Amino acid sequence: MSLSVDAILHESTIYGRREKLRRMTDGLELGDVYGATIERIKAQSGDKSRLGMAALMWISRAERPLQADELCHALGVKLGSTDFSTDNVPLISTLVRCCQGLITVDKEASTVRLIHFTLQEHLSTHPDVFSSPHSAMAEICLTFLSSRQVKALSTGPSPDTQNTPFLTYCSVYWGVHAKKELSDCAKSLAVELLKKNYCEVSTRLLLERVPNVDLWRLCSYSPFNGLHCASFFGIVEVVATLIEMECYDVNEGDFMGCTPLAWAARSGHKEVVKILVGQGKVNPDVRDDSGRTPLSHAAGGGSEGVVKLLFEREEVNPDQPDKRGRTPLSYAAGSGYEGVAKLLLKREEVNPNVTDNDGKTPLLYAARGGYEMVVKLLLEWEGQSRRKRLLWLDTTLACR
C-alpha cells in the first residue's frame, strides 16, 4: 500500500524503518496513517476536498458495494436542484486521485472499495470523520429521485434506466439511510416526494427485491403510494407527517391489497405500527388480496413487539387463516419464531392443530423447517391442560 511505503520512508534510519514496518504490519500505527491521509484530503484545493471526503463517506456507509458509475453519479447530484446534469458527474479516476490512495476500483466487479478492511474499521471507530452521513446520503438520494429526469421515466411506456445507474440504489436504500438518520432537509424532501403518488419506476426497482411481491399487478389505479412506502421503510416522522396532512386514506390497499399497517407489520417497524394502530379509523385486521392480516405478516416476520401491539386491539383475530388456510401461528412456526408462537398460544382463540388447505399443521411446518424449539413447544403444549399451559407460557415468556 503506497500510504504505508510513504510512512516508512519518512523514517531516517534503517532501524526506524524496520520498526515502522513492524508496527504497521501489526496494525498499531495504521490509524495514524489513515488520519494523516484524511487530513491531506481535507486540505486539498478547490472541489477536490469535497469529492474526496464524499467518496469516502459513500463507500464506507453505503448499504452495499457501489459500482463505479453509481458512485460518480451520486457525487454529481446537486442538492436543491430539480435537474440532474451528467456534466456535473466526476470521472472515477478523479475520485481515486482525490482520495489520496484510500480507495481503489475492483476491475473484475467494477465496484469501488476502500484500500483495506482496516480503513473501514478506522472510519467506523471515528464517527466524527463525517457529519451525519446517513442524512446526507438520504438527501442526495431523495434529490435524485425528485429530479425532472427521474420523473420523466415514469411517464414513458417502457422506461430506459440504463443512463441512470444511481436510480436503483436510491430507490432501494434512500429510506434505509433516512431511518438511520433523518435531518430536517431529508424529511422535507421525503414528504414532498411521497405526498404525491410515489414514482412507479422507483417502486418497481424497490419491490422487485422484496420476497413474495406480485409485481405484475402493479398499476397506476392501485399504486404503492407514499404512505405505503414510508411505512415499508419505517420512517416514523414521515409517516406521522403524511397522516397529519391527510394525503392518503390510511386503510387504502396497494396493488396487492396491502395497507400501510400491513407493510409496517411485515417489516417489523414497531413505532410505525404504534402510530397507525393509534389512529381510530385504521382497521387492524384488514386482509390483503392473499387473505393475510397485519398480524399474519408480523408473525411470519418474527416481530414480537408488533404482535403485542396488534393484540391491544380487540378486533384482531389471532387465528385468522389466509386464502391458503395458514394462520399466524402456522407462519410463525414455519419460520421458527418461538417467541411469537408463545404469544399466539396464549390466546384462547388460537387452535395449534388447525390444518391449512394442504392438510399441514403448524407442527408440521416447524418440523419440516427443522425448528426444534418450536416443535418442542407445540408438543409440550398438547400434553398439558389449559391452566397449566398458560402458567407454563407465562413462565417461559418471562425468561426471555
Secondary structure as UniProt FT lines:
FT   HELIX           2..9
FT   HELIX           14..25
FT   TURN            26..27
FT   HELIX           30..42
FT   TURN            46..47
FT   HELIX           48..61
FT   STRAND          66..67
FT   HELIX           68..74
FT   TURN            75..76
FT   TURN            79..80
FT   HELIX           86..88
FT   HELIX           92..98
FT   TURN            99..101
FT   STRAND          103..106
FT   TURN            107..110
FT   STRAND          111..114
FT   HELIX           117..125
FT   HELIX           127..129
FT   HELIX           133..145
FT   HELIX           148..153
FT   TURN            154..155
FT   TURN            162..163
FT   TURN            165..166
FT   HELIX           167..180
FT   HELIX           184..194
FT   HELIX           200..207
FT   TURN            208..209
FT   TURN            211..212
FT   HELIX           215..217
FT   TURN            220..221
FT   HELIX           226..233
FT   HELIX           236..244
FT   TURN            245..246
FT   TURN            250..251
FT   TURN            255..256
FT   HELIX           260..267
FT   HELIX           270..277
FT   TURN            280..281
FT   TURN            284..285
FT   TURN            289..290
FT   HELIX           294..300
FT   TURN            301..302
FT   HELIX           304..310
FT   TURN            311..312
FT   TURN            314..315
FT   TURN            318..319
FT   TURN            323..324
FT   HELIX           328..334
FT   TURN            335..336
FT   HELIX           338..345
FT   TURN            348..349
FT   TURN            352..353
FT   TURN            357..358
FT   HELIX           362..369
FT   HELIX           372..382
FT   HELIX           386..398
//
